[in-house]
Amino acid sequence: MNYKLNILKIAEDNNGYITTKEVANKGIPKIYLTQLVRKEKLMKISRDFYMLPDCFEDDYFKIQLTNSDVVFSVETALYLYNYSNRVPQNIMYLFRQIMAEIS
């Protein structure tokens, strides 16, 4: 299997998302990510993070993906835990370090 197909397969297995770190761990040169973006087979969503163009763009997942210290709070947490049926206008979150200082 060639590198480009392998990258697309990894992205499909990860619900449409892939990171540069995952590509490097598989021994695939990063240049193939750039080539796939140029051919519009992948979309770059932020530094080191990519997604398939037909994938549902989930803002909550992207925030969690880019920073693992994020904890959703207030209306956002209520919505994610199905305690509210209103989609929050603003995504609200804290960082774990700040939460430790508050406690």
N, C-alpha and C positions, 0 to 999 in steps of 0.2 A: 504494500500500500504506500502511495507516495505521501509526502509530508502534508500537502494541502488537504488531501482527503482525510488524513489522520486528524488534523486540526479540526476540521468540520465535524468529524465523528465525535471527538471529545466534547465539542460545544453542544452537539445534540444530546449527548449523554448527561450534560450538566444543565439541562433545561434551557439551552440556547446561549449560555454564557461561557466564556473561557478567559483565563488570565495568562499573562506572559509567564508567570511562574509555573503554571501547569505545562505549558509548551516546553519550557526549558527543562523541566523534570523528565519529560519524555525524550529528551535529546534532540529536539527539533529546533533548527536555527530560527531565531526571531524574525528574520527577514520575510519568512513565509506569511507571518501575520500581516505585515505591511502590504505584501502582494495581494492577499485576500481582501484587504480593505480597499485597495485601488481597483480591484475587479468587482467591488460591491458585494462580495460574498460574506463579509463581516463588516460590522460597524464598530468604530472605536467610541466607547462611551466615556472613558476617562483614561488617565495614564495607567497602562498595564491591564486594562479591562476592555473586553470586546464582547459583542453579542451578534447572533445571527439576525439578518435584516427582517425576517418574518416572525421573529420571536416577540412575545408580549413584553413590552418595556415596563417593568415593575420598579417603580421608584423606591419602594420600601426595601426591596431586595438589593437594589444598587447601593443604597446607603449602607446596608449591613455588609455588603460585599467589600466596599471600599474601606470600611473601618469596623473592625470586629469589636471595638469597645463601645459601640453605640447601643443604647437601651431606649426603646421607644417609650414615650410617657404621655400622660394626660389623655386628651381625646384620641390620639393615635393609638395608644395602648388599648383603650376601650373599644375602638373599632376593630383592631386586630384580634381581640379576644371575644368578639361578637357580643359585647355588652352595649353596643351602639350600632344603629343601622345608618348613621350619617357618616359619609366619607369626610374626613377632616379637610378643611381648606388648606391648612398648613401642617406639614409633617413635623411633629414635635419629638425631640429626643434629648437624652442626656448622655454623657460619657461616664463610664464606670468609675473613673477617678473622681469626678465631681460627686457622684452618688456616694462614694466612700467618705468624702469630706462632709457631706450633709448628714450622714447617719451618726 
